[in-house]
Amino acid sequence: MMILGIGLLALIAVSAFAIVRTDDVTNQVIALSFYGLLFALMFFVFQSPDVALSQVTVGAIALPLMVMLAITRMKHREELKRHKEEKGK
């Protein structure tokens, strides 16, 4: 059990580094979702299933979804602004 916990902590550290080093936003969000799943698995292994369930809901589903929606909205606003500027000229 101890080796599994140490392995999970190492995977969490590697995935956190991957999130920071990734340039593409979509890949960052996918890595963030994987990071949330690893945390949920860690909580489950360390015998905290209620926190693990909350982590799956928030860290692996809700947060990446909110980030992707915000990025999509920002891109859409930029396109509308660019279109209005071109139309005004």
N, C-alpha and C positions, 0 to 999 in steps of 0.2 A: 504494500500500500504506500509506503514511504517513497519508493522508487517512482511509482506512478505520479505522485504529487510533485516530486522534483522534476520529472519529465514534463508535466503540464506547466509548471512555472517557467521552465526553459522555453517551451513553445510559446507561452505568452510573451516572454521577453523578445523572442525572435519576431513574432507577429507585430509587436509594438514597433520594433525597429523597421519592419517592412512598411508599416503604415506611414511612418515619418519619411522614409526614403523614396516612396513611390511618387512619381510626378503626375500621373494621370488621375484626375479626381474620381472617375468611375472605379478605377482599380483601388483607390484609397477607401472608398465606401464599401467595396466588397471585402477588403482586408479588415475594415472596421467591424463588419458583420461577423467575420470569422473570429476576430478578437473577442467579440461579445459571446460567441458560442464557446470559445475556450474558457472564458471566465465562468460561464454557467457550468461547464463540465468540472472546473476546479472546485466551485462551490459544492457541487454534488459529491465529488470525491471526498471533500473534507466534511461531509455529512451535514450539509445545510441545504436541503432540497427546496425549502420555501424561498430562500434567497436565489437559488439557481433558477427557479421558475420565473421570478421577477426579472432576473438578468436576461433570460431568453426573450422575455417580452420587450424589455426596454433596450437592452444592449445589442441584440441581434436582429430585432425587427423594427421597432419604433424609431430609434435614433438614425440608423442608415436610411430609412424611408424618408424621414424629415429632412435629412441633409440632401438627398437626391431631389426631393420636391423643391427645396429652396434653390438649388443650383439650376434646376430646370426653369424655375420662375425668373431667376436673374438673367439667364440666357434669353428667355422670351422677351423680357423688358428691353434688353440691349438690342434685339432685333427690331422691336417696335420703334425704339428711339432712332435707330439707324434708318429705318424706313421713313419715318417722319422727316428726318433731316434731308434725305434724298428727294422726297416729295416736295419739300419746301424750296429747294434750289431751283 
